[in-house]
């Protein structure tokens, strides 16, 4: 019986280098693919984060708790504006009923971080609590607030068309064609209704109302 010997060929140095180079190339491609995938996932998470928190996509809001334990929120600025945006601090009108300033304070204490679509209800309650009005206004729509305050509660429409120029405590009423409109009270640093805001409503301003 003859023995059969099979010769085992060892790979040459050139072949080994080729195998090593191929493995390194595959490793680099895999790492680049994983890095690209991680970047895409990060972008998706940033894009949809506002939606997860119950806000409109594209409007990121940072929520925090201040030193007094009150929940606050501010818009995250994601665009650069070459011109400085100036938002003047409201002044107290000398002819304005001091109770209106109290109403502004009460409204700020009760307001939420985000709108509840109950602006007129919260403003009504603040006016009653501060003693500005003796009875609760009855109009259901926010855009009707100015007319009712003038007719039934001694308010007057001020000659002001810029919301930032409204005195502290004044009531700003906004219109809307097919909606209830909006109403808010001017504060020292912004505007308040059922939520706090540094900027006024973008709706068309019907008027600024106050009483002396």
C-alpha positions in Angstrom: 0.0 0.0 0.0 1.5 3.3 -1.1 1.4 6.3 1.1 0.1 9.5 -0.6 1.6 12.7 0.6 -0.1 16.0 -0.2 2.0 19.0 -0.3 0.6 21.9 1.8 1.6 25.2 0.2 2.2 28.1 2.6 0.9 31.4 1.4 3.6 33.7 0.1 4.4 37.0 1.8 2.8 39.0 -1.1 -0.5 37.0 -0.6 -0.4 37.6 3.1 0.0 41.4 2.6 -2.9 41.4 0.2 -5.2 39.6 2.7 -4.1 42.0 5.5 -4.7 45.1 3.3 -8.2 43.8 2.3 -9.1 43.2 6.0 -7.9 46.7 6.9 -9.9 48.3 4.0 -13.1 46.4 5.1 -12.6 47.6 8.7 -12.2 51.3 7.6 -15.3 51.1 5.4 -17.3 49.6 8.3 -16.1 52.3 10.7 -17.0 55.0 8.2 -20.5 53.5 7.7 -21.1 53.3 11.5 -20.0 57.0 11.9 -22.3 58.1 9.1 -25.2 56.1 10.6 -24.6 57.7 14.0 -24.6 61.2 12.5 -27.8 60.5 10.6 -29.5 59.2 13.8 -28.3 62.3 15.8 -29.8 64.6 13.1 -33.1 62.7 13.2 -33.3 62.9 17.0 -32.6 66.6 17.0 -35.2 67.2 14.3 -38.0 65.3 16.0 -37.1 66.2 19.6 -39.7 69.0 19.7 -42.4 66.7 18.5 -41.6 64.3 21.2 -42.2 67.0 23.8 -45.5 67.9 22.4 -44.4 71.0 20.5 -44.4 72.0 16.8 -41.6 70.5 14.8 -38.9 73.1 14.2 -39.5 75.0 17.4 -37.2 73.8 20.1 -37.9 74.9 23.7 -35.7 74.5 26.7 -37.6 73.8 29.9 -36.1 74.5 33.4 -37.0 75.2 37.0 -35.9 78.5 38.5 -34.7 79.2 42.0 -38.2 79.5 43.4 -39.2 76.1 42.0 -41.4 77.6 39.2 -41.2 75.9 35.8 -40.0 78.1 33.1 -39.3 77.8 29.3 -37.4 79.7 26.7 -37.1 79.3 22.9 -33.9 77.9 21.7 -32.3 80.3 19.2 -31.0 78.4 16.1 -30.6 81.3 13.8 -28.2 84.3 13.7 -29.7 87.7 13.3 -27.1 90.4 12.3 -29.2 93.2 13.8 -29.8 93.3 17.5 -33.4 92.6 18.5 -34.5 95.2 21.1 -37.5 94.4 23.3 -38.1 97.3 25.6 -39.1 96.7 29.2 -42.7 97.9 29.8 -43.3 101.0 31.8 -46.0 101.7 34.3 -48.5 104.2 33.1 -49.1 107.1 35.5 -52.8 107.2 34.6 -53.3 103.4 34.8 -55.3 101.8 37.7 -52.7 100.2 40.0 -54.9 97.2 40.3 -54.0 96.4 36.7 -50.4 95.8 37.7 -51.7 93.5 40.4 -53.7 91.6 37.7 -50.5 91.2 35.6 -48.7 89.8 38.7 -51.5 87.4 39.4 -51.7 86.3 35.8 -47.9 85.6 35.8 -48.2 83.5 38.9 -51.0 81.4 37.4 -49.8 81.1 33.9 -48.3 77.9 32.4 -45.2 77.5 30.2 -47.3 76.7 27.2 -50.7 77.7 25.8 -53.8 75.9 27.0 -56.1 77.8 24.5 -57.8 79.4 27.5 -56.3 82.9 27.3 -59.5 84.9 27.9 -60.5 82.7 30.8 -57.1 83.2 32.6 -57.2 87.0 31.9 -60.8 87.2 33.2 -59.8 85.4 36.4 -56.7 87.7 36.9 -58.9 90.8 36.5 -61.5 89.6 39.0 -58.8 88.5 41.5 -57.1 91.8 41.4 -60.3 93.7 41.8 -60.1 95.4 38.4 -63.6 94.3 37.6 -66.4 93.5 40.0 -67.9 90.7 38.0 -66.6 88.1 35.6 -66.8 89.2 31.9 -69.3 87.0 29.9 -68.1 87.2 26.3 -66.9 83.8 25.1 -64.3 84.9 22.5 -61.0 86.6 23.2 -61.4 89.0 20.3 -64.6 90.3 22.0 -62.8 91.2 25.2 -62.0 94.8 24.3 -65.5 95.8 23.4 -66.9 94.3 26.6 -64.3 95.9 28.8 -65.1 99.3 27.3 -68.9 98.9 27.5 -69.3 97.3 30.9 -66.1 97.9 33.0 -64.9 101.4 32.3 -61.9 100.5 30.2 -60.7 102.8 27.4 -58.8 102.0 24.2 -55.3 103.6 24.4 -53.8 105.2 21.3 -51.1 102.5 21.0 -50.5 100.3 18.0 -47.2 98.7 19.1 -47.7 96.0 21.8 -44.2 96.7 23.3 -45.4 100.3 24.1 -48.4 99.1 26.1 -48.1 100.0 29.8 -47.8 97.2 32.4 -51.3 95.8 33.3 -53.0 96.9 30.1 -55.0 94.3 28.2 -54.1 93.6 24.6 -56.8 92.1 22.3 -56.0 90.5 19.0 -58.4 89.5 16.2 -58.8 86.5 13.9 -61.0 85.9 11.0 -62.1 82.3 11.7 -60.8 81.8 15.3 -61.4 83.1 18.8 -58.5 85.6 18.6 -56.2 86.2 21.6 -56.0 88.4 24.7 -53.1 89.0 27.0 -51.8 91.3 29.7 -48.7 93.3 29.4 -46.0 92.6 32.0 -42.7 94.3 32.8 -40.8 91.7 30.7 -43.3 90.4 28.3 -46.9 89.2 27.9 -49.1 86.8 29.8 -52.5 85.1 29.4 -52.7 81.3 30.1 -49.0 81.2 29.3 -46.0 83.5 29.6 -44.3 84.9 26.5 -41.4 87.4 25.9 -43.0 88.4 22.6 -46.6 89.6 21.8 -49.1 87.6 19.8 -48.4 87.6 16.0 -52.2 88.1 15.3 -53.5 91.5 14.2 -53.9 93.8 17.2 -57.4 95.1 17.8 -56.3 97.4 20.5 -54.7 98.1 23.9 -57.2 98.7 26.7 -56.8 100.0 30.3 -58.7 101.9 32.9 -57.6 104.8 35.2 
